[in-house]
Amino acid sequence: MLKCKDVSRIVSSEQSVSWITRLEIHFHLFICKHCHKFYKQIKILKLSSKKFITTKVDQIDEVKVRQIEDKIIDQAKNRGRHE
């Protein structure tokens, strides 16, 4: 039987798994309320992010994307200096 750590790793990744592993995951989710809750949260996050990306990418032009990327990089660099 899979451990909680294994299930959370597999569920949060995009990797494909065998049908046996999928069966083990579903069985684990059936008996473990914590992993089941985590699975539902990850599922919502994945669906929301895909929906956001598909709707917003068309609205944002490349210049704005570059500006956002630069801002994130600058913040990461500044955060590294303060630690």
N, C-alpha and C positions, 0 to 999 in steps of 0.2 A: 504494500500500500504506500502511496505517495505521502510524504510529509508536507506540512503546511508551507514550509519554505520552498519546496519543489513546485507545489501548485501555484503559489504566488508568482514565482519566477516564470513559469510557463504561461500563465494567464496574462501577465503583464507584457510579455514579449509577443512578437509577431511571427514566431517560428511555427512551422507546421509540425504536427505530431502524429504518431500512428493512431489507428483506431483503438488499439488497446490502451494507450496512454490517455486518449480522450475519455474512454470508459472509466479508467481509474480516477481521472479528474472529476468527472461527473459524480462518481460514487463518493469521493472525498467531499465535494461540495454539498452533497446530500446530507452527510453526517456532521460536517463542521460548519457551524453557523458563522464563524469569523471569516473563514475563507469564502463562504457564500456571499457574505456582505462585501468583502473585498472584490470579488468577481463582479458583482453588480456595479460597484463604483467604477471599476476599470472599464467595464462595458459602456457605461454612461460617458465617461471621459473620452473614450475612443470615438464614440458616435458624435459627441459634441464637437470634438476637435476636427473631425472630418467635415462636419457640416459647416463649421466656422471657416475652415480653410477654403472649401469650395465656394462659399458665398462671398468671402472677403477678398480672395486673391484677385478676382476679376475687378474689384473696386479700387485696389491699391496699385499705383503705378510703380515702376522699377525704382524711380528716384526716392520715393517714400520708403520702399523696402530697404534700400541702401542706407538711408538716414537712420532707420530703426536698428539695423544691424550695427552701424557705427556707434550708436548710442549704447547698445548692449555691450559691445566690446569695451568702450570707454568705462562704463560702470564696472565691468568685471576687472579691468586693470586697476581702477581706483580702489576697489574693494580689496584687491590683493595687496596694495600698499599699506592699507590701514590695519591689516591683520598681523 
